[in-house]
Amino acid sequence: MQSSIPALSAFDLARLQFAFTVSFHIVFPALSIGLASFIAVLEACWLKTRKPFYKDLCLFWSKIFAVAFGMGVVSGVVMSYEFGTNWAGFSSFAGPITGPLLMYEVMTAFFLEAGFLGIMLFGWNRVSARAHFGATLMVAIGTLISTFWILASNSWMQTPQGFKIVDGHVVPTDWLKIIFNPSFPYRLAHMAIAAFIVAALVVAATGAWHLLKGRRDPAVKKMFSMALGLLLVLAPVQAFVGDAHGLNTREYQPAKIAAIEGLWDTEQGGTSLNVFGIPDMQAETTRYAVKIPHLGSLILTHSWDGEIKGLKSFPPDQRPNSTLIFWTFRVMVGLGILMIVLAVAGWWLRKRGTLYESRLFQRCVLAMGPTGFITLLAGWITTEAGRQPWVVYGVMRTSQAVSPLTAQQVGISLMAFIAVYFLVFGTGIYYLLKLMRKGPALPGADDTHGTHGTPTPGHANEAHPALAANQTARRPMSAADQLIDA
């Protein structure tokens, strides 16, 4: 009996492989971007108040940041190789633009982060407090600069401008137009805020875990309170930024908007919103649609009778997969609404003075901890799958970008990636959760030590010189072990 499952081509497998690796990658930079700024704020509070729990929180979250940062760097390097191995057509065509943009990221952001990261992690008690804070601030700024360049490159692929095509290659004509392309400001703001929300939810969930376990010390209360306060500000702001991003997408990528809404026919006099439905790409209809009249126009055009083009207005070979992005978009929006509700509930409990005692609320915060990552991935799937079938929107099709490989070659590498990624990054994620479960130092611990009494690098040789020398000889990364202590 022959299988009814169609065989995947090299093109399909290459797309699947990149989707797999980028999904693993994006969660770590998002967490490290948010945590870097959070640590900088904590250290500023410690410098101003000298309250020891702020430093305890710095040491605790620096461990988690270091692990997330390292996994983000490793997973990002893999993606760079994929551009050459699996997407040689894209590299050859768009390299004159994407290459320099990624180089600018390395020269400005990565060098800045690498230069000051060692001081941030291992400089406690080795440099002055202000110098250490300066290093922490530089690392935080570096993560944001990295976001700037990566989003500039990706946004150019979404809304390309400032170039011409010569002999089958793009040639830059205006770098300001390339960098500040039409979708860049919206996507940069949307991604940066998303990273802060991801970190806020992780910090809040960690605080909720320890509150549920009975801890009520200042460090646990403060990180729980600060994270919820940030979420209260940023979650509603993200909704407004997302709305502006949607208006921009409707102008420059109308087929993506039609696919997101599961809209097939252009409705005159006002467009309904499909709250629920199952888009059918073959039948060109959205089955079981639950519609709200005129709401689509109100949201997407800010008018009662605004017109939105349906998918039938575009050739079949230029339509994104509505079945997929219809639901990823709704996952993103639905979880975003829950985040706003969570933040408002936290504000209400704070006003009543029961924020640290409501176990039901703390369980809700703990359950919402992973939703930042889920929302982030759903948003990226919506953005990238919604750009299809273009790799550079309206300029180069994704099928033209793939390398001349066989399905067997790509399939073997994909299976190897899956095995290695789940082993390596699965272990890393387990370690992150283990660190979070331990929590910051208990009150009364010496603030010259890491959490739970482990000597920091600044005092390791003074306290245990023989042990430190032996560890360094056996393990070059022993200094990191002393800071990032399990």
C-alpha positions in Angstrom: 0.0 0.0 0.0 1.4 3.4 -1.0 1.5 6.2 1.5 -1.0 9.0 1.0 1.5 11.5 2.6 3.2 13.5 -0.2 7.0 13.5 -0.1 8.6 16.7 0.9 11.0 18.4 -1.5 14.3 19.9 -0.7 12.6 23.3 -0.8 10.0 22.3 1.7 12.6 20.7 4.0 14.9 23.8 3.8 12.0 26.0 4.9 11.1 23.6 7.7 14.7 23.5 8.8 15.1 27.3 8.9 11.7 27.6 10.7 12.9 25.1 13.3 16.3 26.7 13.9 14.9 30.3 14.0 12.2 29.3 16.4 14.7 27.9 18.8 16.9 31.0 18.3 14.5 33.8 18.8 13.4 32.9 22.3 16.9 33.3 23.8 17.7 36.8 22.4 14.3 38.0 23.3 14.8 36.9 26.9 18.4 38.3 27.1 17.3 41.7 25.6 14.7 42.1 28.3 16.8 40.8 31.1 19.8 43.0 30.2 17.8 46.2 30.7 16.1 44.8 33.8 19.5 44.0 35.4 20.7 47.5 34.5 17.7 49.0 36.3 18.3 46.7 39.3 21.9 47.8 39.5 21.0 51.5 39.2 18.5 51.0 42.1 21.3 49.3 44.1 23.7 52.2 43.5 21.1 54.7 44.5 19.7 52.9 47.6 22.4 50.4 48.6 19.7 48.0 49.6 21.3 44.6 49.4 18.3 42.8 47.8 18.9 44.8 44.6 22.4 43.4 44.3 21.1 39.9 45.1 18.6 40.2 42.2 21.4 41.5 40.0 23.5 38.4 40.7 20.6 36.1 40.4 19.3 37.4 37.0 22.8 37.8 35.7 23.2 34.0 35.9 20.1 33.5 33.9 21.0 36.2 31.4 24.4 34.6 30.8 23.0 31.2 30.0 20.3 32.7 27.7 22.9 35.0 26.0 25.2 32.1 25.3 22.5 29.9 23.8 21.3 32.8 21.7 24.8 33.3 20.3 25.3 29.6 19.5 21.9 29.2 17.8 22.4 32.5 15.8 25.7 31.2 14.4 23.9 28.2 13.0 21.4 30.4 11.1 24.2 32.3 9.5 25.6 29.1 8.0 22.1 28.1 6.8 22.1 31.2 4.5 25.0 29.7 2.7 24.1 26.1 2.7 20.4 26.1 2.2 19.7 29.6 0.8 22.5 30.3 -1.6 20.2 31.9 -4.1 19.1 34.5 -1.5 22.7 35.1 -0.4 23.8 35.7 -3.9 20.9 38.0 -4.8 20.5 40.0 -1.6 23.9 39.7 0.0 25.0 43.2 -1.0 22.4 44.5 1.4 21.8 41.9 4.1 25.6 41.2 4.4 26.5 44.7 5.4 23.5 45.0 7.7 24.6 41.9 9.6 28.2 43.1 9.6 27.1 46.4 11.2 25.4 44.3 13.9 28.6 42.5 14.6 30.8 45.6 14.6 28.5 47.7 16.8 26.4 45.4 19.0 28.2 42.2 19.3 31.6 43.8 19.9 30.0 46.1 22.5 28.3 43.1 24.3 31.4 40.9 24.1 33.7 43.7 25.3 31.7 44.5 28.5 30.0 41.1 29.2 33.0 39.8 31.1 33.1 42.9 33.3 29.4 42.6 33.9 29.5 38.9 34.9 32.9 38.7 36.6 33.8 42.3 37.5 32.0 42.4 40.9 34.6 43.5 43.5 37.3 43.9 40.8 36.2 47.2 39.4 34.4 50.1 41.0 30.6 50.0 41.4 30.1 52.7 38.9 32.4 51.1 36.4 30.6 47.9 36.8 27.2 49.6 36.2 28.7 51.2 33.1 29.6 47.8 31.8 26.1 46.5 32.6 24.6 49.5 30.8 26.8 48.9 27.7 25.6 45.3 27.5 22.0 46.4 27.7 22.5 49.0 25.0 24.3 46.4 22.9 21.4 44.1 22.9 19.1 46.9 21.7 21.6 47.9 19.0 21.6 44.2 17.9 17.8 44.4 17.7 18.0 47.5 15.6 20.2 45.9 12.9 18.5 42.6 12.8 15.1 44.2 12.4 16.5 46.6 9.8 17.6 43.6 7.7 14.4 41.7 8.2 12.2 44.7 7.6 13.9 45.4 4.4 12.9 41.9 3.2 9.3 42.8 4.1 9.2 46.3 2.6 12.3 46.6 0.3 13.4 50.0 -1.0 16.6 51.9 -1.7 18.1 49.5 -4.3 18.3 48.5 -7.9 18.9 45.2 -9.6 22.0 44.8 -11.7 23.0 41.5 -13.3 20.7 39.5 -11.0 21.9 41.1 -7.8 20.5 43.9 -5.7 22.7 47.0 -5.5 22.3 49.5 -2.7 21.4 53.0 -3.9 20.3 54.7 -0.6 21.3 53.1 2.7 19.0 55.4 4.7 16.0 54.1 2.7 17.2 50.6 3.1 17.6 50.8 6.9 14.6 53.0 7.6 12.3 51.2 5.2 8.5 51.7 5.6 7.9 48.8 8.1 11.1 49.2 10.1 9.9 51.7 12.9 6.8 49.6 13.6 8.5 46.3 13.6 11.4 47.5 15.7 9.1 48.9 18.4 6.9 45.8 18.2 9.9 43.5 18.7 11.6 45.5 21.4 8.5 45.7 23.5 7.8 42.0 22.9 11.3 41.2 24.3 10.6 43.3 27.5 7.2 41.6 27.9 8.9 38.1 27.5 11.3 39.0 30.3 8.7 40.6 32.5 6.5 37.5 32.3 9.5 35.2 33.2 10.5 37.4 36.1 6.9 37.6 37.4 6.4 33.9 37.0 9.7 33.2 39.0 8.5 35.6 41.7 5.1 33.9 41.8 6.8 30.5 42.2 8.7 31.6 45.2 5.7 33.4 46.7 3.7 30.2 46.4 6.5 28.4 48.2 6.2 30.8 51.1 9.0 33.3 50.5 8.1 36.9 51.4 11.6 38.5 51.5 12.2 41.8 49.8 14.0 40.3 46.8 11.1 38.1 45.8 8.5 40.8 46.4 10.5 43.4 44.5 11.0 41.3 41.3 7.4 40.2 41.3 6.2 43.8 41.7 8.6 45.3 39.2 7.7 42.8 36.5 4.0 43.3 36.9 4.4 47.1 36.9 6.4 46.8 33.6 3.7 44.5 32.2 1.0 47.0 33.2 2.7 49.7 31.1 3.9 47.7 28.1 1.1 45.3 27.4 -1.4 48.1 26.5 1.3 50.0 24.7 2.0 46.9 22.6 -1.6 46.8 21.6 -1.4 50.3 20.1 2.0 49.6 18.4 0.5 46.4 17.0 -2.5 48.4 15.6 -0.1 50.9 13.9 1.9 47.9 12.5 -1.3 46.5 11.1 -2.2 49.7 9.3 1.4 49.7 7.8 1.1 46.1 6.8 -2.3 46.8 5.1 -0.6 49.5 3.0 2.5 47.6 1.9 1.5 43.9 2.2 -2.3 43.7 1.6 -2.3 40.0 0.8 -0.9 39.3 4.2 -3.7 41.2 5.9 -6.3 39.4 3.8 -4.8 36.0 4.8 -4.6 37.0 8.5 -8.3 37.8 8.4 -9.4 34.8 6.3 -11.0 37.3 3.9 -11.5 36.0 0.4 -13.9 38.6 -1.2 -13.6 42.3 -1.1 -16.6 43.5 0.8 -18.1 46.8 -0.2 -19.5 49.3 2.3 -17.6 47.8 5.3 -15.6 44.6 6.0 -16.7 42.1 8.7 -14.2 40.5 11.1 -13.9 36.8 11.1 -13.5 36.1 14.8 -13.4 32.3 14.2 -13.1 30.2 11.1 -11.0 27.7 9.2 -9.6 29.1 6.0 -9.6 26.6 3.1 -7.0 27.5 0.6 -8.3 25.1 -2.0 -12.0 26.0 -1.8 -11.1 29.7 -1.4 -13.4 30.1 1.6 -13.3 30.4 5.3 -15.4 27.6 6.8 -17.5 27.9 9.9 -16.8 31.7 9.9 -18.2 33.7 12.9 -18.4 37.3 11.6 -18.9 40.7 13.3 -20.1 43.2 10.7 -17.9 46.3 10.1 -15.4 45.4 12.8 -12.8 44.5 10.3 -13.1 48.0 8.8 -12.9 49.6 12.2 -9.8 47.8 13.2 -7.9 47.8 9.9 -8.9 51.1 8.4 -10.2 53.0 11.5 -13.4 53.7 9.6 -16.9 52.2 9.5 -17.0 51.4 5.8 -13.3 51.0 5.0 -12.5 48.5 2.2 -10.0 45.7 2.6 -8.9 43.6 -0.4 -9.8 39.9 -0.3 -7.4 37.1 -1.2 -9.2 36.6 -4.5 -7.8 39.9 -5.6 -4.4 38.3 -5.7 -3.1 35.5 -8.0 -3.3 32.1 -6.3 0.5 31.8 -6.5 1.0 35.0 -4.5 -1.3 34.2 -1.6 0.1 33.4 1.9 -1.1 30.4 3.8 -4.2 31.8 5.4 -5.0 28.5 7.2 -1.8 28.9 9.2 -1.5 32.7 9.9 -5.2 33.1 10.6 -4.7 31.2 13.8 -1.1 32.2 14.7 -2.3 35.8 14.6 -5.3 35.0 16.9 -3.0 33.2 19.3 -0.8 36.3 19.5 -3.7 38.7 20.0 -5.6 36.4 22.4 -2.6 36.0 24.7 -1.8 39.7 24.5 -5.3 40.4 25.8 -4.8 38.0 28.7 -1.5 39.8 29.5 -3.4 43.1 29.8 -6.0 41.4 32.0 -3.3 39.9 34.2 -1.5 43.2 34.6 -4.7 45.1 35.5 -5.6 42.4 38.0 -2.2 42.8 39.6 -2.7 46.6 39.8 -6.1 46.0 41.5 -4.6 43.6 44.0 -1.8 46.0 44.7 -4.3 48.7 45.4 -6.1 46.4 47.9 -2.8 45.4 49.5 -3.1 41.7 48.7 -0.7 41.4 45.8 1.7 39.1 47.7 -1.0 37.0 49.4 -3.4 36.1 46.6 -2.4 32.5 45.7 -4.9 32.3 42.9 -3.4 35.3 41.2 0.1 34.0 41.7 -0.9 30.7 40.1 -2.2 32.6 37.2 1.0 34.6 36.9 3.0 31.3 37.0 0.8 29.8 34.3 1.3 32.9 32.1 5.1 32.8 32.4 5.7 30.9 29.1 3.0 32.8 27.2 5.5 35.5 26.2 7.5 33.0 24.2 4.3 31.5 22.7 3.1 35.0 21.7 6.5 35.9 20.3 6.7 32.7 18.1 3.1 33.2 17.0 3.9 36.7 15.9 7.0 35.7 14.0 5.2 32.9 12.2 2.5 35.4 11.2 5.1 37.8 9.9 7.3 35.4 8.1 4.7 33.0 6.7 2.5 36.0 5.8 5.3 37.3 3.5 5.3 34.1 1.4 5.7 33.3 -1.4 8.3 36.0 -1.3 11.7 36.0 0.5 12.1 39.7 -0.5 8.6 40.9 -0.8 7.6 41.5 -4.4 11.2 41.1 -5.7 12.4 37.6 -5.1 10.3 34.4 -4.6 11.4 32.0 -1.9 11.6 29.2 -4.4 14.3 31.2 -6.2 16.3 31.5 -3.0 16.9 27.9 -2.2 20.2 26.1 -2.8 20.5 23.3 -5.4 20.3 20.5 -2.8 18.6 17.1 -2.7 15.8 16.3 -0.3 18.0 13.6 1.2 20.8 16.1 2.0 18.4 18.6 3.7 16.5 15.9 5.4 19.6 14.4 7.0 20.8 17.8 8.2 17.3 18.6 9.6 17.2 15.3 11.6 20.7 16.1 13.0 19.6 19.6 14.0 16.5 18.3 15.7 18.5 15.7 17.7 21.3 18.2 18.7 19.0 21.1 19.4 16.7 19.1 21.7 19.8 17.7 23.5 21.8 20.9 23.8 19.1 23.5 24.2 16.8 21.2 26.1 19.6 20.8 28.6 20.1 24.6 28.6 16.4 25.3 29.2 16.3 22.7 32.0 19.3 24.5 33.6 17.5 27.9 33.3 14.5 26.5 35.0 16.7 25.0 37.8 18.3 28.4 38.4 14.9 30.1 38.5 13.6 27.5 41.0 16.5 28.3 43.4 15.8 32.0 43.4 17.8 34.9 44.6 19.9 34.8 47.8 18.0 34.6 51.1 18.1 37.6 53.4 21.2 37.8 55.5 23.5 36.2 52.9 26.8 38.0 52.3 26.4 40.2 49.3 30.0 39.6 48.2 29.0 36.0 47.3 26.8 34.6 44.7 23.5 33.1 45.6 23.5 30.4 48.2 27.0 31.3 49.4 29.0 30.4 46.3 32.0 32.7 46.1 31.9 35.1 43.2 35.0 35.3 40.9 36.2 38.4 42.7 36.7 36.5 45.9 37.1 32.9 44.7 40.9 32.9 44.8 41.0 34.7 48.1 38.6 32.3 49.8 39.7 29.0 48.2 43.0 29.6 46.2 43.9 25.9 45.8 40.4 24.9 44.8 40.1 27.8 42.4 43.5 26.9 40.7 42.5 23.3 40.5 39.1 24.1 38.9 40.7 26.5 36.4 43.3 23.9 35.4 40.6 21.3 34.9 37.9 23.5 33.4 38.7 26.8 31.7 35.2 28.0 32.3 35.4 27.5 36.1 35.0 31.2 36.6 31.7 31.0 34.9 30.7 28.0 37.0 31.5 30.1 40.1 29.1 32.8 39.0 26.5 30.7 37.3 26.3 28.1 40.1 23.8 25.3 39.9 
